[in-house]
Amino acid sequence: MSRVAGAMLLWAAAGLAQAQAAPEALDWLRKIYQATEKLSYTGTFVYQQGERTETSRITRRADASGGMERLEVLDGPPREVVRTRDEIRCYLPDSRTVKVDRRRDQRAFPALLPAQASVLMEHYSITMDETARIAGFDCQAIVLAPRDELRYGYKLWADVKTGMLLKARAFNRAGESVEQFTFTQLEIGDVPRERLRPRPAARGWRVEQYAVAPANLAEAGWSVHADLPGFRKVVEIRRMLRHAQPVDQVVYSDGLAAISVFIEPIAGRTEPPRIGLATMGAVNVYTREVANHLVTVVGEAPAASVQRVGNRVEFRRPQ
Amino acid sequence: MKSRISALMDGELDARELHEPLSALGEEGDARETWRTYHLISDALRGGAILSANCAPRVAQRLAREPALVAPMPPAIQPPQRARWFVPSALAASVAAVAFVGWVALVPQQGAGPAPLAQAPQAERAKEPARLPLTSAAQDYLIAHQAFSPRNSLQGMAPYVRSVSDQAVARKP
């Protein structure tokens, strides 16, 4: 099946002036997507950004009902994130809070369809790189190099046998690493159900539900555009964060990176808004004030791109 | 040493006498300061536009702040060769020195990354926003955003470590 898809991709690529990718590299990407969906595993990985590193354990159990996944941060306060088919629960012991995000789609991005691959190839050149041994697994490296400076590049190392992603690095225009995930230990194979039970008792903890409803920002007077080539609108919703006023969210993606625009009234906030730019690895967060509203742009993209999206947000009172 | 540097600038040293002052000038120190001062005096005497004594580091800083050139460097610009030091003109040496500073400042910025096809508009670069620490308030946004990231399809839950980062919680305002 993948060969047929590969042939279709080649044909699609021929129509694009710039797009070119080794078909083998695209097959590898597809293999990684499928492994993420189908494998059961448990392992320890290190997340590195700037001078900081943080170790976490990840456990995934694949089954017919969509599987379950559990992330435990092993350094610092024992935070956990547990995903089931319907929701994502974040356990935060510091604030004794459980944040619950309902999942609307099983997968926002199903396995690379030819259309998506051709969009990807328009903005990234996708090539095979070296082979390397990581945490005892023989891996193949694939590089997604951006064709402009509006997005980060990625290097992925996948297990030759299963396609499981053992290492992922995001890099900037100068080729410098902005963040990296590396497995230091991994076991692929069946995982008992008990291993997925969240550890915190969480009795008496505050539960915050991110209730979601459809939204229409244009009707409310907002003009929001990604203004970045290749970034298309994925979703436009209204949700409750922190039990406060509703927050509107628009998400754009180029197939690999996503950028969210959040808009909320300033009046309902307990703390004064802080205007500026914050960074967490490959994620930049840009905040600005527009018409008594707080606009927060969160994106896995360089600061200039995230700012550009934020600076394009405008409000005009609807007639 | 000062008299030797003066003689060097005037082209009065022969080949055997060159080694000592040149190696002294190879390192930052009194000799190099003397070299700069003498050039400044020389420029002043000729009535040229006077550059302040510490202009070199500031030129380098300004160059570092300029956006990197996308075009490849023309092959004509080379680091000054040793032979240039024999030119008995103070002016030629200064020009060579400035060219060298420019070369040094520009070359590392070419970087290992791919040449950009689209540049962010200059106006956006000029407006540098304030750098903020990530606050706990951002955590909700990071969690709400992460659900829609295509990275989840490649990496599963791993990218959620950013959403529940200790760093965000620790720096509560």
Interface residues (C-beta under 8 A of the other chain):
Chain A: I32 Y33 T36 E37 F45 Y47 Q49 R52 E54 S56 I58 R60 E69 R70 L71 V73 D75 G76 P77 R79 V81 R83 I88 C90 L92 D94 S95 K99 D101 R103 R107 A108 F109 P110 A111 S125 A145 P146 R147 D148 E149 L150 G153 L156 L165 A168 F171 N172 R173 A174 G175 F181 Y210 P229 V234 V235 R239 L241 R242 V247 Q249 V251 S253 G255 L256 A257 A258 S260 F262 E271 R274 I275 G276 L277 A278 T279 M280 G281 V283 V285 Y286 T287 R288 T296 V298 G299 E300 A304 S305 Q307 R308 N311
Chain B: Q109 G111 A112 G113 P114 P116 L117 A118 Q119 A120 E124 R125 K127 P129 A130 R131 L132 P133 L134 T135 S136 A137 A138 Q139 D140 Y141 L142 I143 A144 H145 A147 F148 S149 P150 R151 N152 S153 L154 Q155 G156 M157 A158 P159 Y160 V161 R162 S163 V164 S165 D166 Q167 A168 V169 P173
